Each structure stands twice: as structure tokens, then as C-alpha cells.
């Protein structure tokens, strides 16, 4: 029994150490709306028509997101919103303390922000529709 406990004491930490750690993707810098992919991802949930998606992209197609340190800045034309952010689980970004350019609390944003395995950043709404961003060149 003592030998069994000793083996478990040795093996469990070794197994945990061998498990691959989740690597946080590098997201620092500027991200721009990917209009082509956004058109698809906005209409995928079937809650937004292609016409509505095109209207959204006409209004917000020049938007960008900038990650610098622990701050995320969403640029929408002359308006901007700055939030604190941290990593959530499964490559999800958690954001808090969002303020507009006048340092007033900003209205709620998307239900979640994900970094896809395809390298795209997705602002996912509660209905499943999403605006996608790609790293700006």
C-alpha cells in the first residue's frame, strides 16, 4: 500500500507536467474587419439576412480593434471604446471596465470574443452571428 501511494505521488505530478499547456496566441497590435468572412459569419446563424449583414458592414466595415498590454481599444469611425481584457478559457477574451472616449461607461459589447484556430478574431453576439477581424497588415 505504501509503495502504491509512493508511485502515485511520483506519477501524478509527472503526468500533469507532461500535459500540453494551452498557448495563448499573440494578439497584440491592430485588427481590421474582415468583410468577406464577416458577411458569412454574420448570416450563418440565420438571424441576420444578407441585406442586414451588408448594412452592418457598410456602417462598421472600417472598424478596428487594437490590443496593447492589458487594454483593448475598439475603433468605430470617430468613436472609440477602451476596455481592460484578460484571457478566459478556450481562447476566449474576457473584457471589463469599458469606457468611451469621454471616460464614461460604454454600452455592452458582444456576448464573447474568440480567437479562432484560423487566426481570426470573432466578436460573437448572443444569437451566434459574428463580426470577424483579421490582423491588419
C-alpha positions, -999 to +999 in steps of 0.1 A: +000+000+000+028+024+008+046+015-024+013+023-043+010+057-027+046+065-034+042+056-071+010+077-073+028+106-057+055+104-083+034+097-114+005+122-109+027+153-109+048+139-138+016+132-159+003+167-152+036+183-161+036+163-194+001+176-204+003+202-231-003+237-218-027+260-237-006+285-255-021+320-257-020+333-292-002+366-299-029+392-303-010+425-297-015+450-324-042+462-348-070+440-362-093+452-390-127+439-400-125+410-425-155+420-446-157+388-467-156+365-437-179+388-416-206+386-443-206+348-439-203+347-401-230+374-397-255+354-417-245+319-405-270+319-376-298+328-400-309+356-376-295+383-399-303+385-436-276+391-462-290+426-467-288+434-430-253+420-429-243+442-458-258+472-440-239+463-408-206+461-428-214+494-445-217+510-411-189+492-392-167+478-420-139+503-413-138+494-376-107+481-359-095+466-327-062+474-311-047+453-283-019+469-263-009+454-230-040+448-209-061+473-229-083+466-259-094+496-279-124+493-304-123+520-331-156+527-349-151+558-371-147+588-348-158+569-318-137+545-296-142+523-266-113+512-244-116+481-222-095+461-199-091+425-211-077+391-199-077+356-213-107+335-205-109+298-213-106+281-247-090+311-264-118+334-253-111+371-244-128+385-213-133+422-213-143+446-185-144+482-175-152+496-209-152+534-213-159+557-242-137+585-253-152+607-226-143+582-199-180+573-194-191+536-191-197+522-226-226+501-235-223+463-236-205+447-264-206+412-279-215+382-259-179+369-263-147+375-282-129+344-295-096+338-312-102+311-338-078+284-348-079+301-383-062+332-368-094+353-369-108+373-340-146+369-337-169+393-318-198+368-313-233+380-305-258+361-283-276+349-315-244+334-328-238+359-355-202+373-355-181+401-369-147+388-378-114+407-377-080+398-392-046+411-383-041+444-400-011+445-424 
